[in-house]
Amino acid sequence: MNVLNSLLELISFVLVLILIVCAAWTFIQYNRAITLRNKVAQSFSSVDVYLQKRYDLIPNLVKISQAHAQFESQTLERLIELRNLIIDSSVQTVLLENDAQVSKLVLSMIARIEAYPELKAHKSYVQLAEALINIEDNIAAGRRAYNSNVQRYNTLIESFPFSVIAPLFSFKQADFFKM
């Protein structure tokens, strides 16, 4: 009877120890996932600041372009349409899906404008083009940081054994910026 009680105590101790280790692991992984999710949100916010700056400059670029050169009206209309769609939407996926198109159109417009010597000599165009190119560089760097954080976060929540408990805490995959 004494041996049986000792064995039951040992088994109870081991089970309690296993529960404590599992609870500690869950706590640590949960905090790690929260940290990564917050990094994703912070890096998206950083990119969003640069995107807003770019969207604020687009109307100026369009005005200068229309005043000094004849562009395909489709390009200008599409650029303004995408800008308004993104600004009016509070849905992150709309921005993630359409931002790459805006970048391509802005860079394409700058390249086309370069063919107009009278416009290239215009001081406000030069300043605007430099500001847009600088912002595009910042956006590209911010996208890389964002996508890196998304990759780490998604890897954590998809990896076993955390993938088993991720749904319990409402951890969902984050979307990548399309390049």
C-alpha positions in Angstrom: 0.0 0.0 0.0 2.9 2.3 0.8 4.5 1.6 -2.5 1.2 2.2 -4.3 0.7 5.6 -2.6 4.3 6.6 -3.5 3.7 5.6 -7.1 0.4 7.5 -7.3 2.1 10.6 -5.8 4.9 10.3 -8.4 2.5 10.0 -11.2 0.5 13.0 -9.9 3.7 15.0 -9.6 4.7 14.1 -13.2 1.3 15.0 -14.6 1.2 18.3 -12.7 4.7 19.0 -14.0 3.7 18.2 -17.6 0.7 20.5 -17.3 2.9 23.3 -15.9 5.4 22.9 -18.8 2.5 22.9 -21.4 1.0 26.0 -19.8 4.3 27.8 -19.8 5.0 26.8 -23.4 1.6 28.0 -24.4 2.1 31.3 -22.6 5.5 31.9 -24.2 4.3 31.0 -27.7 1.1 33.2 -27.3 3.3 36.2 -26.3 5.6 35.5 -29.2 2.7 35.4 -31.6 1.3 38.7 -30.1 4.7 40.3 -30.6 4.9 39.2 -34.2 1.4 40.2 -34.9 2.1 43.7 -33.5 5.3 43.9 -35.6 3.2 43.2 -38.7 0.7 45.9 -37.7 3.5 48.4 -37.0 5.3 47.7 -40.2 2.0 48.1 -42.2 1.4 51.4 -40.4 4.9 52.6 -41.5 4.2 51.7 -45.1 0.8 53.3 -44.9 2.4 56.6 -43.9 4.5 56.6 -47.0 1.6 55.5 -49.1 -0.5 58.4 -47.9 2.3 60.8 -48.7 2.4 59.4 -52.2 -1.3 59.6 -52.6 -1.1 63.2 -51.5 1.5 63.9 -54.3 -0.4 62.2 -57.1 -2.9 65.0 -57.8 0.1 67.4 -58.1 1.8 65.1 -60.5 -1.4 64.8 -62.6 -1.9 68.6 -62.7 1.7 69.2 -63.8 1.5 66.4 -66.4 -1.8 67.7 -67.8 -0.5 71.3 -67.9 2.8 70.5 -69.7 2.3 67.3 -71.7 -0.3 65.2 -73.4 -0.6 61.8 -71.7 -2.9 58.9 -72.3 -6.0 60.0 -70.4 -6.5 56.3 -69.5 -3.3 56.3 -67.4 -4.2 59.4 -65.5 -7.8 58.3 -65.0 -6.7 54.8 -63.8 -4.1 56.4 -61.4 -6.7 58.7 -59.9 -9.3 55.8 -59.7 -6.8 53.5 -57.9 -5.8 56.4 -55.5 -9.4 57.1 -54.6 -10.3 53.4 -54.2 -7.5 52.9 -51.8 -8.0 56.1 -49.8 -11.8 55.6 -49.5 -11.4 52.0 -48.4 -10.6 51.1 -44.8 -10.0 47.4 -45.8 -6.4 46.5 -45.7 -6.7 43.9 -48.4 -7.9 46.6 -50.9 -4.6 48.5 -50.3 -2.5 45.3 -50.5 -4.1 44.3 -53.8 -4.0 47.7 -55.6 -0.8 49.3 -54.3 1.5 47.5 -56.7 -0.5 48.9 -59.7 -0.3 52.4 -58.3 3.5 52.1 -58.0 3.8 50.9 -61.6 1.6 53.7 -62.9 3.5 56.4 -60.9 6.9 55.2 -62.1 5.6 54.8 -65.6 4.3 58.4 -65.6 7.6 59.7 -64.3 9.4 57.9 -67.1 7.0 59.2 -69.7 7.3 62.8 -68.4 11.1 62.5 -68.8 10.5 62.6 -72.6 9.3 66.2 -72.3 12.3 68.6 -72.0 10.2 71.6 -71.1 8.6 69.7 -68.2 11.9 68.3 -67.0 13.2 71.9 -66.7 10.2 72.9 -64.6 11.3 73.3 -61.0 8.1 72.1 -59.4 8.1 68.9 -61.5 11.8 68.2 -60.6 11.0 68.6 -56.9 7.8 66.5 -57.2 9.6 63.7 -59.2 12.4 63.6 -56.6 9.9 63.4 -53.8 7.9 60.7 -55.5 11.1 58.6 -56.2 12.2 59.0 -52.6 8.8 58.0 -51.4 8.7 55.0 -53.7 12.1 53.9 -52.3 10.8 54.2 -48.8 7.6 52.3 -49.7 9.7 49.5 -51.2 11.9 49.2 -48.1 8.7 49.3 -45.9 7.1 46.6 -48.0 10.2 44.4 -47.6 10.1 44.9 -43.8 6.3 44.3 -43.7 6.6 41.1 -45.8 9.4 39.8 -43.7 7.3 40.3 -40.5 4.3 38.7 -42.2 6.5 35.7 -43.1 7.8 35.2 -39.6 4.3 35.6 -38.1 2.6 33.2 -40.6 5.4 30.7 -40.1 4.8 30.7 -36.4 1.1 30.2 -36.5 1.4 27.6 -39.2 4.1 25.5 -37.5 3.2 22.5 -35.4 2.4 22.4 -32.5 1.4 26.1 -32.4 -0.9 25.6 -35.4 -3.1 23.4 -33.0 -3.6 26.3 -30.5 -3.5 29.3 -32.9 -7.2 29.0 -33.8 -8.1 29.0 -30.1 -6.6 32.5 -29.7 -7.9 33.8 -33.1 -4.5 34.0 -34.8 -5.0 34.3 -38.5 -2.6 34.5 -41.4 -1.6 38.0 -42.5 -1.6 39.0 -46.2 1.6 39.9 -48.0 2.1 43.1 -50.0 2.2 42.2 -53.7 5.4 43.5 -55.2 
